[in-house]
Amino acid sequence: MITDSDIARYHETGYLVVPDVIAPDLLARLRDALGALVADAACVSEHTDVYDLEPGHTPQNPKVRRIKLPHSHTPVFWELAQYPRMVGILEKLLGPSGVRLQSSKINLKSPHYGSPVEWHQDWAFYPHTNDDMLAVGVMLDDAFMENGPLMVVPGSHKGPAWDHHSDGYFCGAMDPTRKDVDFESAVPLIGKAGSMSFHHVRLVHGSAQNVSDKPRRLLLYEFSAGDAFPLMGIKDWEQYNRHLVSGTPTNTPRIVPAPVRMPLPPSPRQGSIYENQSTAQNKYFSHREPVKV
Ligand SMILES: O=C(O)CCC(=O)C(=O)O
């Protein structure tokens, strides 16, 4: 589904948007599964292994901002992680050593509500032995300027590993007052539901609050080349290899001289990126009070 010039553009800018990757029936099944998960959040009153809740969530009025690791508990999200059209693109962007699913999440931005995500590089959270890694943003809704689409700073994946610490602890966000990159040059990754974006693990990105009356539900998969090994270590070798969606297991990491800062000492609020970033001293995106609807 992508051409040689798409691949060259991805390497140059650090991102790519590919329209119409998901067939309509599969998109409908993904949305149904997500709807059921959100409805079940009525049974919880605090963050769990599955749910990260918006401030103001109540069982009567469930407000979910993240579903954690959907591929591990809901089969259709594991099915999509192995979707041949997507894996074909990943093989072209990540190189010949295979493709490993590292993690997944669904970030939900409710109309007039959904939380912003501060500028960061995914690489700051999980440095590896090489940086042939990316995140796929699966648009479960149309993504447009007002509903808080992913914003990326083109070319920033070729720069340093920026500091994501606040008060000496990892906080998962860059300090906007340091102006490490030109945040004003960021571009939105917009498209119709069923499109996918691909952004390099070192690309600086973030997203604003949803100020529209439409939801923005974005399923994110993080993938690495088969020979990129996490510097923080591997907890479960069997599972690590089960997550290869292309290629065969190897115990030989490829090591390249990429800039690295470890996410240590850990955040005093470990958990989702929202929890981590709540400890950042300076924020770029406005965290406005939600509009009452
Ligand atoms: O949901 C978003 O807009 C951004 C999410 C993101 O960058 C992340 O969770 O790492």
The ligand as a MOL file (V3000), in Angstrom:
LIG
                    3D

  0  0  0     0  0            999 V3000
M  V30 BEGIN CTAB
M  V30 COUNTS 10 9 0 0 0
M  V30 BEGIN ATOM
M  V30 1 O -3.5150 10.2890 21.9730 0
M  V30 2 C -2.7370 11.1530 21.5650 0
M  V30 3 O -3.1260 12.1370 20.9360 0
M  V30 4 C -1.2420 11.0490 21.7550 0
M  V30 5 C -0.8560 9.8220 22.4550 0
M  V30 6 C 0.5950 9.5940 22.6040 0
M  V30 7 O 1.4120 10.2190 21.9930 0
M  V30 8 C 1.0220 8.5510 23.5210 0
M  V30 9 O 0.1770 8.0030 24.2440 0
M  V30 10 O 2.2360 8.2450 23.5220 0
M  V30 END ATOM
M  V30 BEGIN BOND
M  V30 1 2 1 2
M  V30 2 1 2 3
M  V30 3 1 2 4
M  V30 4 1 4 5
M  V30 5 1 5 6
M  V30 6 2 6 7
M  V30 7 1 6 8
M  V30 8 2 8 9
M  V30 9 1 8 10
M  V30 END BOND
M  V30 END CTAB
M  END
